[in-house]
Amino acid sequence: MSGLEIDKSQRSAIPKLFLWWPCIAFFGFFARRREIRKYRTVDHGNLGIVSRMNSMKMLLGRTIVVIARKDAAKPV
């Protein structure tokens, strides 16, 4: 189980986000694609979290909370 949550949205960041959103989306797409194809650091296990990193919710969040749980069945 894993996830990303925020505690509170920053309303003052909304105008800045709309100004910078095209650049964030454009470069984020190519960075994620490079990580998947070239470096192979993104797989099915973490693709959901990586995809949400540049979401509106995460970019407007005041504090980002990461929720993770180690699977007890899998050996280290």
N, C-alpha and C positions, 0 to 999 in steps of 0.2 A: 504494500500500500504506500502510495506517495502522492503528494499534491503540493500545490502552491496556493496560498491565500494572502490576502492583505488585511490590515487592520482598519484602514480608513483611506478613502480617496482624497487626493489633493485637488480641490477645485481650481486653485490658482495655476495648476499645470495644464489645464484643458486647452487654453489658447496656444500655448507653446507646443503641445502635442499635435494639434491640427496643423501647425506650421511645419513641424519636422516629420510628421507621419510618413509622407511619401519616401523620404530618404531612409527612414528606419525600416520600412517594409521592403524597399528595393534591396538595400545592402544586407538585411537580415535573411532574405530569401537566398541570396548567393552564398552567404556565410554558412547557412544550414546545409545547403546542397554540397558545399565543399567538405564540411565535416562528415557528411554521410558517405560521399563517394571517395574522397581522397584519404582522409584520416581515419575513417570508420569508427569515430567516437560516438556516433549517434546510431542506436539500433532500436528495435521494437520496445525494449525495456525502458528507454528514456525519451523516446520520440514525443510522447505526450507532454512532458515537462518542457522539452526544448521548444516545441511548437507554441507553448503558452508564454514563453519568456518575453516576447515582444507583443503580447496582447494588450489591448487598451487597459484592461484591469491591472495588469502588472506595471505598466508604464505610468499609471496614475496613482499607484499605491504609495502610501506614506512609508509603511514598513511591510516588507515581504516576509511571510512566514513559510518555511519549508517543512513539510510533513513527510517523514520517511520511516519505514519499518523494514528491518532486516528479516528476510525469510529464514525461519529457523530450520527448514527442511534442507536447504542448500548448504553444502560444506564450503568453507572459505577457501 
